[in-house]
Amino acid sequence: MLTLLFGICMLVLFGKLLVFGIRAAWGISKIVLTIVFLPIILIALVAGGLLYIAFPILIVLGLISLVTRR
């Protein structure tokens, strides 16, 4: 009986830790994508002569950031 109780408590604890880890990883990946990779992608598009693709992406992301302020 104690083994069953121990197993249930262990699953609950590690389940909460797993959810916390996934949330932390998601937050870190959002920061890295928006601060590091998005500007690099836009600069590469402009350097490659694809300004007609980079400019609308920049406008759409700017409008989204204005609308969804927290």
mmCIF file of the N, C-alpha and C atoms, coordinates in Angstrom:
data_MODEL
# 
_entry.id   MODEL 
# 
loop_
_atom_site.group_PDB 
_atom_site.id 
_atom_site.type_symbol 
_atom_site.label_atom_id 
_atom_site.label_alt_id 
_atom_site.label_comp_id 
_atom_site.label_asym_id 
_atom_site.label_entity_id 
_atom_site.label_seq_id 
_atom_site.pdbx_PDB_ins_code 
_atom_site.Cartn_x 
_atom_site.Cartn_y 
_atom_site.Cartn_z 
_atom_site.occupancy 
_atom_site.B_iso_or_equiv 
_atom_site.pdbx_formal_charge 
_atom_site.auth_seq_id 
_atom_site.auth_comp_id 
_atom_site.auth_asym_id 
_atom_site.auth_atom_id 
_atom_site.pdbx_PDB_model_num 
ATOM 1   N N  . MET A 1 1  ? 0.821  -1.192 0.000   1.00 0.00 ? 1  MET A N  1 
ATOM 2   C CA . MET A 1 1  ? 0.000  0.000  0.000   1.00 0.00 ? 1  MET A CA 1 
ATOM 3   C C  . MET A 1 1  ? 0.868  1.260  0.000   1.00 0.00 ? 1  MET A C  1 
ATOM 4   N N  . LEU A 1 2  ? 1.936  1.237  0.819   1.00 0.00 ? 2  LEU A N  1 
ATOM 5   C CA . LEU A 1 2  ? 2.832  2.392  0.843   1.00 0.00 ? 2  LEU A CA 1 
ATOM 6   C C  . LEU A 1 2  ? 3.568  2.554  -0.484  1.00 0.00 ? 2  LEU A C  1 
ATOM 7   N N  . THR A 1 3  ? 3.858  1.436  -1.133  1.00 0.00 ? 3  THR A N  1 
ATOM 8   C CA . THR A 1 3  ? 4.532  1.502  -2.429  1.00 0.00 ? 3  THR A CA 1 
ATOM 9   C C  . THR A 1 3  ? 3.632  2.166  -3.462  1.00 0.00 ? 3  THR A C  1 
ATOM 10  N N  . LEU A 1 4  ? 2.360  1.834  -3.447  1.00 0.00 ? 4  LEU A N  1 
ATOM 11  C CA . LEU A 1 4  ? 1.407  2.444  -4.367  1.00 0.00 ? 4  LEU A CA 1 
ATOM 12  C C  . LEU A 1 4  ? 1.284  3.937  -4.103  1.00 0.00 ? 4  LEU A C  1 
ATOM 13  N N  . LEU A 1 5  ? 1.183  4.320  -2.842  1.00 0.00 ? 5  LEU A N  1 
ATOM 14  C CA . LEU A 1 5  ? 1.101  5.730  -2.477  1.00 0.00 ? 5  LEU A CA 1 
ATOM 15  C C  . LEU A 1 5  ? 2.368  6.475  -2.902  1.00 0.00 ? 5  LEU A C  1 
ATOM 16  N N  . PHE A 1 6  ? 3.522  5.865  -2.686  1.00 0.00 ? 6  PHE A N  1 
ATOM 17  C CA . PHE A 1 6  ? 4.789  6.459  -3.090  1.00 0.00 ? 6  PHE A CA 1 
ATOM 18  C C  . PHE A 1 6  ? 4.844  6.646  -4.607  1.00 0.00 ? 6  PHE A C  1 
ATOM 19  N N  . GLY A 1 7  ? 4.396  5.641  -5.346  1.00 0.00 ? 7  GLY A N  1 
ATOM 20  C CA . GLY A 1 7  ? 4.402  5.725  -6.809  1.00 0.00 ? 7  GLY A CA 1 
ATOM 21  C C  . GLY A 1 7  ? 3.499  6.828  -7.321  1.00 0.00 ? 7  GLY A C  1 
ATOM 22  N N  . ILE A 1 8  ? 2.319  6.962  -6.738  1.00 0.00 ? 8  ILE A N  1 
ATOM 23  C CA . ILE A 1 8  ? 1.385  8.009  -7.150  1.00 0.00 ? 8  ILE A CA 1 
ATOM 24  C C  . ILE A 1 8  ? 1.961  9.387  -6.856  1.00 0.00 ? 8  ILE A C  1 
ATOM 25  N N  . CYS A 1 9  ? 2.508  9.556  -5.656  1.00 0.00 ? 9  CYS A N  1 
ATOM 26  C CA . CYS A 1 9  ? 3.101  10.854 -5.296  1.00 0.00 ? 9  CYS A CA 1 
ATOM 27  C C  . CYS A 1 9  ? 4.292  11.187 -6.190  1.00 0.00 ? 9  CYS A C  1 
ATOM 28  N N  . MET A 1 10 ? 5.082  10.179 -6.540  1.00 0.00 ? 10 MET A N  1 
ATOM 29  C CA . MET A 1 10 ? 6.232  10.407 -7.404  1.00 0.00 ? 10 MET A CA 1 
ATOM 30  C C  . MET A 1 10 ? 5.780  10.817 -8.802  1.00 0.00 ? 10 MET A C  1 
ATOM 31  N N  . LEU A 1 11 ? 4.739  10.175 -9.326  1.00 0.00 ? 11 LEU A N  1 
ATOM 32  C CA . LEU A 1 11 ? 4.219  10.553 -10.638 1.00 0.00 ? 11 LEU A CA 1 
ATOM 33  C C  . LEU A 1 11 ? 3.673  11.977 -10.637 1.00 0.00 ? 11 LEU A C  1 
ATOM 34  N N  . VAL A 1 12 ? 2.993  12.365 -9.565  1.00 0.00 ? 12 VAL A N  1 
ATOM 35  C CA . VAL A 1 12 ? 2.453  13.722 -9.474  1.00 0.00 ? 12 VAL A CA 1 
ATOM 36  C C  . VAL A 1 12 ? 3.585  14.738 -9.439  1.00 0.00 ? 12 VAL A C  1 
ATOM 37  N N  . LEU A 1 13 ? 4.593  14.476 -8.621  1.00 0.00 ? 13 LEU A N  1 
ATOM 38  C CA . LEU A 1 13 ? 5.713  15.406 -8.495  1.00 0.00 ? 13 LEU A CA 1 
ATOM 39  C C  . LEU A 1 13 ? 6.466  15.544 -9.812  1.00 0.00 ? 13 LEU A C  1 
ATOM 40  N N  . PHE A 1 14 ? 6.821  14.434 -10.439 1.00 0.00 ? 14 PHE A N  1 
ATOM 41  C CA . PHE A 1 14 ? 7.571  14.510 -11.687 1.00 0.00 ? 14 PHE A CA 1 
ATOM 42  C C  . PHE A 1 14 ? 6.703  14.999 -12.838 1.00 0.00 ? 14 PHE A C  1 
ATOM 43  N N  . GLY A 1 15 ? 5.403  14.801 -12.765 1.00 0.00 ? 15 GLY A N  1 
ATOM 44  C CA . GLY A 1 15 ? 4.505  15.379 -13.758 1.00 0.00 ? 15 GLY A CA 1 
ATOM 45  C C  . GLY A 1 15 ? 4.510  16.890 -13.687 1.00 0.00 ? 15 GLY A C  1 
ATOM 46  N N  . LYS A 1 16 ? 4.477  17.431 -12.463 1.00 0.00 ? 16 LYS A N  1 
ATOM 47  C CA . LYS A 1 16 ? 4.537  18.880 -12.300 1.00 0.00 ? 16 LYS A CA 1 
ATOM 48  C C  . LYS A 1 16 ? 5.881  19.428 -12.765 1.00 0.00 ? 16 LYS A C  1 
ATOM 49  N N  . LEU A 1 17 ? 6.960  18.714 -12.456 1.00 0.00 ? 17 LEU A N  1 
ATOM 50  C CA . LEU A 1 17 ? 8.282  19.144 -12.916 1.00 0.00 ? 17 LEU A CA 1 
ATOM 51  C C  . LEU A 1 17 ? 8.386  19.097 -14.436 1.00 0.00 ? 17 LEU A C  1 
ATOM 52  N N  . LEU A 1 18 ? 7.769  18.093 -15.056 1.00 0.00 ? 18 LEU A N  1 
ATOM 53  C CA . LEU A 1 18 ? 7.777  17.995 -16.506 1.00 0.00 ? 18 LEU A CA 1 
ATOM 54  C C  . LEU A 1 18 ? 7.035  19.167 -17.134 1.00 0.00 ? 18 LEU A C  1 
ATOM 55  N N  . VAL A 1 19 ? 5.868  19.503 -16.598 1.00 0.00 ? 19 VAL A N  1 
ATOM 56  C CA . VAL A 1 19 ? 5.102  20.636 -17.114 1.00 0.00 ? 19 VAL A CA 1 
ATOM 57  C C  . VAL A 1 19 ? 5.886  21.933 -16.937 1.00 0.00 ? 19 VAL A C  1 
ATOM 58  N N  . PHE A 1 20 ? 6.520  22.112 -15.785 1.00 0.00 ? 20 PHE A N  1 
ATOM 59  C CA . PHE A 1 20 ? 7.337  23.301 -15.554 1.00 0.00 ? 20 PHE A CA 1 
ATOM 60  C C  . PHE A 1 20 ? 8.496  23.375 -16.544 1.00 0.00 ? 20 PHE A C  1 
ATOM 61  N N  . GLY A 1 21 ? 9.142  22.258 -16.798 1.00 0.00 ? 21 GLY A N  1 
ATOM 62  C CA . GLY A 1 21 ? 10.255 22.229 -17.748 1.00 0.00 ? 21 GLY A CA 1 
ATOM 63  C C  . GLY A 1 21 ? 9.819  22.557 -19.163 1.00 0.00 ? 21 GLY A C  1 
ATOM 64  N N  . ILE A 1 22 ? 8.660  22.050 -19.567 1.00 0.00 ? 22 ILE A N  1 
ATOM 65  C CA . ILE A 1 22 ? 8.155  22.339 -20.911 1.00 0.00 ? 22 ILE A CA 1 
ATOM 66  C C  . ILE A 1 22 ? 7.805  23.812 -21.036 1.00 0.00 ? 22 ILE A C  1 
ATOM 67  N N  . ARG A 1 23 ? 7.178  24.392 -20.008 1.00 0.00 ? 23 ARG A N  1 
ATOM 68  C CA . ARG A 1 23 ? 6.856  25.820 -20.047 1.00 0.00 ? 23 ARG A CA 1 
ATOM 69  C C  . ARG A 1 23 ? 8.116  26.675 -20.100 1.00 0.00 ? 23 ARG A C  1 
ATOM 70  N N  . ALA A 1 24 ? 9.131  26.310 -19.327 1.00 0.00 ? 24 ALA A N  1 
ATOM 71  C CA . ALA A 1 24 ? 10.381 27.068 -19.330 1.00 0.00 ? 24 ALA A CA 1 
ATOM 72  C C  . ALA A 1 24 ? 11.068 26.968 -20.691 1.00 0.00 ? 24 ALA A C  1 
ATOM 73  N N  . ALA A 1 25 ? 11.095 25.778 -21.266 1.00 0.00 ? 25 ALA A N  1 
ATOM 74  C CA . ALA A 1 25 ? 11.729 25.599 -22.573 1.00 0.00 ? 25 ALA A CA 1 
ATOM 75  C C  . ALA A 1 25 ? 10.972 26.365 -23.650 1.00 0.00 ? 25 ALA A C  1 
ATOM 76  N N  . TRP A 1 26 ? 9.652  26.400 -23.574 1.00 0.00 ? 26 TRP A N  1 
ATOM 77  C CA . TRP A 1 26 ? 8.856  27.135 -24.552 1.00 0.00 ? 26 TRP A CA 1 
ATOM 78  C C  . TRP A 1 26 ? 9.136  28.626 -24.445 1.00 0.00 ? 26 TRP A C  1 
ATOM 79  N N  . GLY A 1 27 ? 9.233  29.144 -23.223 1.00 0.00 ? 27 GLY A N  1 
ATOM 80  C CA . GLY A 1 27 ? 9.530  30.564 -23.040 1.00 0.00 ? 27 GLY A CA 1 
ATOM 81  C C  . GLY A 1 27 ? 10.905 30.930 -23.557 1.00 0.00 ? 27 GLY A C  1 
ATOM 82  N N  . ILE A 1 28 ? 11.891 30.093 -23.277 1.00 0.00 ? 28 ILE A N  1 
ATOM 83  C CA . ILE A 1 28 ? 13.253 30.359 -23.752 1.00 0.00 ? 28 ILE A CA 1 
ATOM 84  C C  . ILE A 1 28 ? 13.311 30.289 -25.273 1.00 0.00 ? 28 ILE A C  1 
ATOM 85  N N  . SER A 1 29 ? 12.628 29.328 -25.871 1.00 0.00 ? 29 SER A N  1 
ATOM 86  C CA . SER A 1 29 ? 12.666 29.214 -27.331 1.00 0.00 ? 29 SER A CA 1 
ATOM 87  C C  . SER A 1 29 ? 11.962 30.389 -28.000 1.00 0.00 ? 29 SER A C  1 
ATOM 88  N N  . LYS A 1 30 ? 10.888 30.910 -27.408 1.00 0.00 ? 30 LYS A N  1 
ATOM 89  C CA . LYS A 1 30 ? 10.239 32.091 -27.977 1.00 0.00 ? 30 LYS A CA 1 
ATOM 90  C C  . LYS A 1 30 ? 11.168 33.290 -27.943 1.00 0.00 ? 30 LYS A C  1 
ATOM 91  N N  . ILE A 1 31 ? 11.889 33.469 -26.841 1.00 0.00 ? 31 ILE A N  1 
ATOM 92  C CA . ILE A 1 31 ? 12.817 34.591 -26.726 1.00 0.00 ? 31 ILE A CA 1 
ATOM 93  C C  . ILE A 1 31 ? 13.941 34.461 -27.750 1.00 0.00 ? 31 ILE A C  1 
ATOM 94  N N  . VAL A 1 32 ? 14.506 33.273 -27.871 1.00 0.00 ? 32 VAL A N  1 
ATOM 95  C CA . VAL A 1 32 ? 15.613 33.071 -28.813 1.00 0.00 ? 32 VAL A CA 1 
ATOM 96  C C  . VAL A 1 32 ? 15.143 33.285 -30.249 1.00 0.00 ? 32 VAL A C  1 
ATOM 97  N N  . LEU A 1 33 ? 13.966 32.796 -30.587 1.00 0.00 ? 33 LEU A N  1 
ATOM 98  C CA . LEU A 1 33 ? 13.470 32.958 -31.949 1.00 0.00 ? 33 LEU A CA 1 
ATOM 99  C C  . LEU A 1 33 ? 13.201 34.415 -32.287 1.00 0.00 ? 33 LEU A C  1 
ATOM 100 N N  . THR A 1 34 ? 12.606 35.169 -31.368 1.00 0.00 ? 34 THR A N  1 
ATOM 101 C CA . THR A 1 34 ? 12.257 36.548 -31.690 1.00 0.00 ? 34 THR A CA 1 
ATOM 102 C C  . THR A 1 34 ? 13.442 37.494 -31.613 1.00 0.00 ? 34 THR A C  1 
ATOM 103 N N  . ILE A 1 35 ? 14.387 37.248 -30.735 1.00 0.00 ? 35 ILE A N  1 
ATOM 104 C CA . ILE A 1 35 ? 15.501 38.180 -30.571 1.00 0.00 ? 35 ILE A CA 1 
ATOM 105 C C  . ILE A 1 35 ? 16.684 37.813 -31.463 1.00 0.00 ? 35 ILE A C  1 
ATOM 106 N N  . VAL A 1 36 ? 16.914 36.541 -31.714 1.00 0.00 ? 36 VAL A N  1 
ATOM 107 C CA . VAL A 1 36 ? 18.101 36.128 -32.463 1.00 0.00 ? 36 VAL A CA 1 
ATOM 108 C C  . VAL A 1 36 ? 17.763 35.763 -33.909 1.00 0.00 ? 36 VAL A C  1 
ATOM 109 N N  . PHE A 1 37 ? 16.877 34.783 -34.099 1.00 0.00 ? 37 PHE A N  1 
ATOM 110 C CA . PHE A 1 37 ? 16.695 34.232 -35.435 1.00 0.00 ? 37 PHE A CA 1 
ATOM 111 C C  . PHE A 1 37 ? 15.860 35.103 -36.364 1.00 0.00 ? 37 PHE A C  1 
ATOM 112 N N  . LEU A 1 38 ? 14.857 35.788 -35.874 1.00 0.00 ? 38 LEU A N  1 
ATOM 113 C CA . LEU A 1 38 ? 14.028 36.608 -36.753 1.00 0.00 ? 38 LEU A CA 1 
ATOM 114 C C  . LEU A 1 38 ? 14.820 37.733 -37.411 1.00 0.00 ? 38 LEU A C  1 
ATOM 115 N N  . PRO A 1 39 ? 15.620 38.514 -36.664 1.00 0.00 ? 39 PRO A N  1 
ATOM 116 C CA . PRO A 1 39 ? 16.425 39.538 -37.347 1.00 0.00 ? 39 PRO A CA 1 
ATOM 117 C C  . PRO A 1 39 ? 17.437 38.949 -38.331 1.00 0.00 ? 39 PRO A C  1 
ATOM 118 N N  . ILE A 1 40 ? 18.027 37.807 -37.994 1.00 0.00 ? 40 ILE A N  1 
ATOM 119 C CA . ILE A 1 40 ? 18.985 37.183 -38.915 1.00 0.00 ? 40 ILE A CA 1 
ATOM 120 C C  . ILE A 1 40 ? 18.285 36.757 -40.204 1.00 0.00 ? 40 ILE A C  1 
ATOM 121 N N  . ILE A 1 41 ? 17.092 36.206 -40.078 1.00 0.00 ? 41 ILE A N  1 
ATOM 122 C CA . ILE A 1 41 ? 16.339 35.787 -41.262 1.00 0.00 ? 41 ILE A CA 1 
ATOM 123 C C  . ILE A 1 41 ? 15.963 36.994 -42.109 1.00 0.00 ? 41 ILE A C  1 
ATOM 124 N N  . LEU A 1 42 ? 15.507 38.074 -41.473 1.00 0.00 ? 42 LEU A N  1 
ATOM 125 C CA . LEU A 1 42 ? 15.138 39.272 -42.229 1.00 0.00 ? 42 LEU A CA 1 
ATOM 126 C C  . LEU A 1 42 ? 16.349 39.893 -42.918 1.00 0.00 ? 42 LEU A C  1 
ATOM 127 N N  . ILE A 1 43 ? 17.487 39.957 -42.236 1.00 0.00 ? 43 ILE A N  1 
ATOM 128 C CA . ILE A 1 43 ? 18.704 40.503 -42.845 1.00 0.00 ? 43 ILE A CA 1 
ATOM 129 C C  . ILE A 1 43 ? 19.151 39.629 -44.013 1.00 0.00 ? 43 ILE A C  1 
ATOM 130 N N  . ALA A 1 44 ? 19.049 38.320 -43.865 1.00 0.00 ? 44 ALA A N  1 
ATOM 131 C CA . ALA A 1 44 ? 19.424 37.414 -44.955 1.00 0.00 ? 44 ALA A CA 1 
ATOM 132 C C  . ALA A 1 44 ? 18.495 37.579 -46.154 1.00 0.00 ? 44 ALA A C  1 
ATOM 133 N N  . LEU A 1 45 ? 17.217 37.788 -45.902 1.00 0.00 ? 45 LEU A N  1 
ATOM 134 C CA . LEU A 1 45 ? 16.284 38.014 -47.008 1.00 0.00 ? 45 LEU A CA 1 
ATOM 135 C C  . LEU A 1 45 ? 16.612 39.303 -47.749 1.00 0.00 ? 45 LEU A C  1 
ATOM 136 N N  . VAL A 1 46 ? 16.913 40.363 -47.009 1.00 0.00 ? 46 VAL A N  1 
ATOM 137 C CA . VAL A 1 46 ? 17.250 41.643 -47.641 1.00 0.00 ? 46 VAL A CA 1 
ATOM 138 C C  . VAL A 1 46 ? 18.574 41.521 -48.399 1.00 0.00 ? 46 VAL A C  1 
ATOM 139 N N  . ALA A 1 47 ? 19.564 40.870 -47.795 1.00 0.00 ? 47 ALA A N  1 
ATOM 140 C CA . ALA A 1 47 ? 20.862 40.712 -48.455 1.00 0.00 ? 47 ALA A CA 1 
ATOM 141 C C  . ALA A 1 47 ? 20.745 39.841 -49.707 1.00 0.00 ? 47 ALA A C  1 
ATOM 142 N N  . GLY A 1 48 ? 19.819 38.922 -49.698 1.00 0.00 ? 48 GLY A N  1 
ATOM 143 C CA . GLY A 1 48 ? 19.613 38.061 -50.855 1.00 0.00 ? 48 GLY A CA 1 
ATOM 144 C C  . GLY A 1 48 ? 18.740 38.682 -51.925 1.00 0.00 ? 48 GLY A C  1 
ATOM 145 N N  . GLY A 1 49 ? 18.302 39.910 -51.713 1.00 0.00 ? 49 GLY A N  1 
ATOM 146 C CA . GLY A 1 49 ? 17.491 40.585 -52.713 1.00 0.00 ? 49 GLY A CA 1 
ATOM 147 C C  . GLY A 1 49 ? 16.013 40.267 -52.621 1.00 0.00 ? 49 GLY A C  1 
ATOM 148 N N  . LEU A 1 50 ? 15.576 39.739 -51.508 1.00 0.00 ? 50 LEU A N  1 
ATOM 149 C CA . LEU A 1 50 ? 14.166 39.388 -51.344 1.00 0.00 ? 50 LEU A CA 1 
ATOM 150 C C  . LEU A 1 50 ? 13.461 40.380 -50.427 1.00 0.00 ? 50 LEU A C  1 
ATOM 151 N N  . LEU A 1 51 ? 13.653 41.655 -50.712 1.00 0.00 ? 51 LEU A N  1 
ATOM 152 C CA . LEU A 1 51 ? 13.046 42.697 -49.892 1.00 0.00 ? 51 LEU A CA 1 
ATOM 153 C C  . LEU A 1 51 ? 11.524 42.646 -49.971 1.00 0.00 ? 51 LEU A C  1 
ATOM 154 N N  . TYR A 1 52 ? 10.993 42.234 -51.113 1.00 0.00 ? 52 TYR A N  1 
ATOM 155 C CA . TYR A 1 52 ? 9.541  42.154 -51.268 1.00 0.00 ? 52 TYR A CA 1 
ATOM 156 C C  . TYR A 1 52 ? 8.927  41.064 -50.391 1.00 0.00 ? 52 TYR A C  1 
ATOM 157 N N  . ILE A 1 53 ? 9.728  40.153 -49.866 1.00 0.00 ? 53 ILE A N  1 
ATOM 158 C CA . ILE A 1 53 ? 9.243  39.164 -48.901 1.00 0.00 ? 53 ILE A CA 1 
ATOM 159 C C  . ILE A 1 53 ? 9.515  39.632 -47.477 1.00 0.00 ? 53 ILE A C  1 
ATOM 160 N N  . ALA A 1 54 ? 10.691 40.213 -47.249 1.00 0.00 ? 54 ALA A N  1 
ATOM 161 C CA . ALA A 1 54 ? 11.085 40.625 -45.898 1.00 0.00 ? 54 ALA A CA 1 
ATOM 162 C C  . ALA A 1 54 ? 10.239 41.788 -45.393 1.00 0.00 ? 54 ALA A C  1 
ATOM 163 N N  . PHE A 1 55 ? 9.927  42.738 -46.252 1.00 0.00 ? 55 PHE A N  1 
ATOM 164 C CA . PHE A 1 55 ? 9.182  43.917 -45.816 1.00 0.00 ? 55 PHE A CA 1 
ATOM 165 C C  . PHE A 1 55 ? 7.763  43.582 -45.363 1.00 0.00 ? 55 PHE A C  1 
ATOM 166 N N  . PRO A 1 56 ? 6.983  42.784 -46.104 1.00 0.00 ? 56 PRO A N  1 
ATOM 167 C CA . PRO A 1 56 ? 5.653  42.411 -45.590 1.00 0.00 ? 56 PRO A CA 1 
ATOM 168 C C  . PRO A 1 56 ? 5.709  41.597 -44.295 1.00 0.00 ? 56 PRO A C  1 
ATOM 169 N N  . ILE A 1 57 ? 6.721  40.737 -44.161 1.00 0.00 ? 57 ILE A N  1 
ATOM 170 C CA . ILE A 1 57 ? 6.867  39.986 -42.911 1.00 0.00 ? 57 ILE A CA 1 
ATOM 171 C C  . ILE A 1 57 ? 7.086  40.946 -41.756 1.00 0.00 ? 57 ILE A C  1 
ATOM 172 N N  . LEU A 1 58 ? 7.954  41.941 -41.980 1.00 0.00 ? 58 LEU A N  1 
ATOM 173 C CA . LEU A 1 58 ? 8.232  42.929 -40.946 1.00 0.00 ? 58 LEU A CA 1 
ATOM 174 C C  . LEU A 1 58 ? 6.984  43.744 -40.602 1.00 0.00 ? 58 LEU A C  1 
ATOM 175 N N  . ILE A 1 59 ? 6.197  44.113 -41.592 1.00 0.00 ? 59 ILE A N  1 
ATOM 176 C CA . ILE A 1 59 ? 4.971  44.879 -41.345 1.00 0.00 ? 59 ILE A CA 1 
ATOM 177 C C  . ILE A 1 59 ? 3.954  44.040 -40.570 1.00 0.00 ? 59 ILE A C  1 
ATOM 178 N N  . VAL A 1 60 ? 3.754  42.800 -40.977 1.00 0.00 ? 60 VAL A N  1 
ATOM 179 C CA . VAL A 1 60 ? 2.782  41.934 -40.299 1.00 0.00 ? 60 VAL A CA 1 
ATOM 180 C C  . VAL A 1 60 ? 3.186  41.700 -38.851 1.00 0.00 ? 60 VAL A C  1 
ATOM 181 N N  . LEU A 1 61 ? 4.449  41.415 -38.613 1.00 0.00 ? 61 LEU A N  1 
ATOM 182 C CA . LEU A 1 61 ? 4.904  41.189 -37.240 1.00 0.00 ? 61 LEU A CA 1 
ATOM 183 C C  . LEU A 1 61 ? 4.813  42.460 -36.403 1.00 0.00 ? 61 LEU A C  1 
ATOM 184 N N  . GLY A 1 62 ? 5.066  43.608 -37.011 1.00 0.00 ? 62 GLY A N  1 
ATOM 185 C CA . GLY A 1 62 ? 4.915  44.872 -36.292 1.00 0.00 ? 62 GLY A CA 1 
ATOM 186 C C  . GLY A 1 62 ? 3.470  45.133 -35.904 1.00 0.00 ? 62 GLY A C  1 
ATOM 187 N N  . LEU A 1 63 ? 2.541  44.864 -36.817 1.00 0.00 ? 63 LEU A N  1 
ATOM 188 C CA . LEU A 1 63 ? 1.123  45.052 -36.501 1.00 0.00 ? 63 LEU A CA 1 
ATOM 189 C C  . LEU A 1 63 ? 0.660  44.075 -35.426 1.00 0.00 ? 63 LEU A C  1 
ATOM 190 N N  . ILE A 1 64 ? 1.118  42.852 -35.498 1.00 0.00 ? 64 ILE A N  1 
ATOM 191 C CA . ILE A 1 64 ? 0.755  41.869 -34.473 1.00 0.00 ? 64 ILE A CA 1 
ATOM 192 C C  . ILE A 1 64 ? 1.277  42.300 -33.113 1.00 0.00 ? 64 ILE A C  1 
ATOM 193 N N  . SER A 1 65 ? 2.501  42.823 -33.076 1.00 0.00 ? 65 SER A N  1 
ATOM 194 C CA . SER A 1 65 ? 3.060  43.252 -31.789 1.00 0.00 ? 65 SER A CA 1 
ATOM 195 C C  . SER A 1 65 ? 2.331  44.475 -31.244 1.00 0.00 ? 65 SER A C  1 
ATOM 196 N N  . LEU A 1 66 ? 1.811  45.328 -32.112 1.00 0.00 ? 66 LEU A N  1 
ATOM 197 C CA . LEU A 1 66 ? 1.041  46.480 -31.634 1.00 0.00 ? 66 LEU A CA 1 
ATOM 198 C C  . LEU A 1 66 ? -0.325 46.064 -31.094 1.00 0.00 ? 66 LEU A C  1 
ATOM 199 N N  . VAL A 1 67 ? -0.951 45.094 -31.743 1.00 0.00 ? 67 VAL A N  1 
ATOM 200 C CA . VAL A 1 67 ? -2.294 44.673 -31.352 1.00 0.00 ? 67 VAL A CA 1 
ATOM 201 C C  . VAL A 1 67 ? -2.265 43.838 -30.073 1.00 0.00 ? 67 VAL A C  1 
ATOM 202 N N  . THR A 1 68 ? -1.275 42.985 -29.918 1.00 0.00 ? 68 THR A N  1 
ATOM 203 C CA . THR A 1 68 ? -1.240 42.063 -28.779 1.00 0.00 ? 68 THR A CA 1 
ATOM 204 C C  . THR A 1 68 ? -0.291 42.540 -27.694 1.00 0.00 ? 68 THR A C  1 
ATOM 205 N N  . ARG A 1 69 ? -0.454 43.748 -27.255 1.00 0.00 ? 69 ARG A N  1 
ATOM 206 C CA . ARG A 1 69 ? 0.374  44.241 -26.149 1.00 0.00 ? 69 ARG A CA 1 
ATOM 207 C C  . ARG A 1 69 ? -0.096 43.660 -24.846 1.00 0.00 ? 69 ARG A C  1 
ATOM 208 N N  . ARG A 1 70 ? 0.850  43.354 -23.964 1.00 0.00 ? 70 ARG A N  1 
ATOM 209 C CA . ARG A 1 70 ? 0.495  42.787 -22.664 1.00 0.00 ? 70 ARG A CA 1 
ATOM 210 C C  . ARG A 1 70 ? 0.764  43.776 -21.594 1.00 0.00 ? 70 ARG A C  1 
# 
